[in-house]
Amino acid sequence: MYAVVLTGGKQHQVSQGDVLSVELLNDAEKGSIVEFDKVLMVADGDQVKIGTPYVEGCKVQAEVVAIKGGEKVTITKFRRRKHFQKVTGHRQWYTQVKVTAINA
């Protein structure tokens, strides 16, 4: 059994026991349970439910494993022959969750 969940503007295919990184969930703490109610599709063998846009009455429960930063991305601005060079960086924060149940 697997489901397609919409969170943080991205779609993730999840099944029970999967660990995935999603965009930072502000109200989540380590060890807490979060529910994703924007489920786009649920498949169990040959039975497939597709939502319009979401499947009614379906939720995916997950436990927050960690909140951590991703890899650092460096941004370089450079103008040749103008004596200009600027380097900045960005590190996106993610919430790592483990799927515990798919309630369809």
Sine and cosine of phi, psi and omega as CSV:
sin_phi,cos_phi,sin_psi,cos_psi,sin_omega,cos_omega
0.00,0.00,0.74,-0.67,0.06,-1.00
-0.61,-0.80,0.27,-0.96,-0.02,-1.00
-0.63,-0.77,0.39,-0.92,0.10,-0.99
-0.93,-0.36,0.86,-0.52,-0.12,-0.99
-0.90,-0.44,0.63,-0.78,0.06,-1.00
-0.97,-0.23,0.88,-0.48,0.06,-1.00
-0.49,-0.87,0.70,-0.71,0.01,-1.00
0.91,0.42,0.43,0.90,-0.01,-1.00
0.98,0.21,0.13,0.99,-0.01,-1.00
-0.81,-0.59,0.45,-0.89,0.03,-1.00
-0.97,-0.22,0.72,-0.70,0.00,-1.00
-0.80,-0.60,0.74,-0.67,0.11,-0.99
-1.00,-0.01,0.85,-0.52,-0.10,-1.00
-0.79,-0.62,0.48,-0.87,0.18,-0.98
-0.68,-0.73,0.19,-0.98,-0.10,-0.99
-0.90,0.44,0.76,-0.66,-0.01,-1.00
1.00,-0.09,-0.14,0.99,0.01,-1.00
-0.95,0.32,0.57,-0.82,0.11,-0.99
-0.91,-0.41,0.83,-0.56,-0.02,-1.00
-0.65,-0.76,0.36,-0.93,0.02,-1.00
-0.97,-0.25,0.82,-0.57,0.04,-1.00
-0.88,-0.48,0.22,-0.98,0.05,-1.00
-0.84,0.55,0.41,-0.91,-0.10,-1.00
-0.84,0.55,0.82,-0.58,0.10,-1.00
-0.99,-0.13,0.92,-0.38,-0.15,-0.99
-0.91,0.41,-0.59,0.81,-0.10,-1.00
-1.00,-0.02,0.15,0.99,-0.06,-1.00
-0.98,-0.19,0.64,-0.77,0.10,-1.00
-0.86,-0.51,0.32,-0.95,-0.03,-1.00
-0.88,0.48,0.78,-0.63,0.00,-1.00
1.00,-0.04,-0.16,0.99,-0.01,-1.00
-0.99,0.12,0.29,-0.96,0.01,-1.00
-0.98,-0.21,0.75,-0.66,0.07,-1.00
-0.87,-0.48,0.48,-0.88,0.03,-1.00
-0.87,-0.50,0.73,-0.68,0.10,-0.99
-0.97,-0.24,0.92,-0.39,-0.05,-1.00
-0.98,-0.18,-0.11,0.99,0.05,-1.00
-1.00,-0.03,0.98,0.21,-0.02,-1.00
-0.99,-0.16,0.86,-0.51,-0.06,-1.00
-1.00,0.05,-0.53,0.85,-0.06,-1.00
-0.41,-0.91,0.57,-0.82,0.09,-1.00
-0.75,-0.66,0.75,-0.67,0.01,-1.00
-0.78,-0.62,0.75,-0.66,0.06,-1.00
-0.72,-0.69,1.00,-0.05,-0.06,-1.00
0.93,0.36,-0.87,-0.48,0.01,-1.00
-1.00,0.02,-0.24,0.97,0.00,-1.00
-1.00,0.09,0.84,-0.55,-0.01,-1.00
-0.79,-0.61,0.80,-0.61,0.08,-1.00
-0.92,-0.39,0.83,-0.56,0.02,-1.00
-0.91,-0.41,0.78,-0.63,-0.06,-1.00
-0.99,0.11,0.32,-0.95,0.06,-1.00
-0.77,-0.64,0.98,0.18,-0.08,1.00
-1.00,0.08,-0.30,0.95,-0.03,-1.00
-0.87,-0.49,0.45,-0.89,0.06,-1.00
-0.98,0.21,0.82,-0.57,-0.05,-1.00
-0.96,0.30,0.67,-0.75,0.07,-1.00
0.96,0.29,0.22,0.98,-0.02,-1.00
-0.93,-0.36,0.72,-0.69,0.03,-1.00
-0.66,-0.75,0.49,-0.87,0.07,-1.00
-0.89,-0.45,0.84,-0.55,0.02,-1.00
-0.99,-0.15,0.63,-0.78,0.00,-1.00
-0.59,-0.81,0.46,-0.89,0.03,-1.00
-0.96,-0.27,0.71,-0.71,0.01,-1.00
-0.97,0.25,0.87,-0.50,-0.01,-1.00
-1.00,-0.01,-0.72,0.70,-0.04,-1.00
-0.36,-0.93,0.37,-0.93,0.15,-0.99
-0.85,-0.53,0.90,-0.43,-0.09,-1.00
-0.54,-0.84,0.24,-0.97,0.00,-1.00
-1.00,0.00,0.49,-0.87,0.04,-1.00
-1.00,0.09,-0.25,-0.97,0.01,-1.00
-0.95,0.31,0.51,-0.86,0.00,-1.00
-0.98,0.19,0.71,-0.70,0.03,-1.00
-0.94,-0.35,0.80,-0.60,0.01,-1.00
-0.99,-0.17,0.66,-0.75,0.01,-1.00
-0.90,-0.43,0.82,-0.57,-0.03,-1.00
-0.88,-0.47,0.80,-0.60,0.13,-0.99
-0.93,-0.36,0.77,-0.64,-0.10,-0.99
-0.58,-0.81,0.75,-0.66,0.08,-1.00
-0.88,-0.48,0.89,-0.45,-0.05,-1.00
-0.94,0.35,0.60,-0.80,0.03,-1.00
0.89,0.46,0.22,0.98,-0.03,-1.00
-0.90,-0.43,0.04,1.00,0.01,-1.00
0.85,0.52,0.73,0.69,-0.02,-1.00
-0.72,-0.70,0.81,-0.58,0.10,-0.99
-0.49,-0.87,0.77,-0.63,-0.03,-1.00
-0.70,-0.71,0.77,-0.64,0.00,-1.00
-0.83,-0.55,0.82,-0.57,0.08,-1.00
-0.78,-0.63,0.20,-0.98,-0.01,-1.00
-0.69,-0.73,0.28,-0.96,0.03,-1.00
-0.55,-0.83,0.64,-0.77,0.04,-1.00
-0.74,-0.67,0.93,-0.38,-0.04,-1.00
-0.99,0.15,0.69,-0.73,0.03,-1.00
-1.00,-0.03,0.63,-0.77,-0.02,-1.00
-0.79,-0.62,0.42,-0.91,0.14,-0.99
-0.94,-0.35,0.83,-0.55,0.00,-1.00
-1.00,-0.10,0.84,-0.54,-0.06,-1.00
-0.83,-0.55,0.46,-0.89,0.09,-1.00
-0.89,-0.45,0.83,-0.56,-0.05,-1.00
-0.96,0.28,0.81,-0.58,-0.03,-1.00
-0.97,-0.26,-0.53,0.85,-0.04,-1.00
-0.42,-0.91,0.55,-0.84,0.14,-0.99
-0.88,-0.48,0.93,-0.37,-0.02,-1.00
-0.98,-0.18,0.97,-0.23,-0.03,-1.00
-0.95,-0.32,0.00,0.00,0.00,0.00
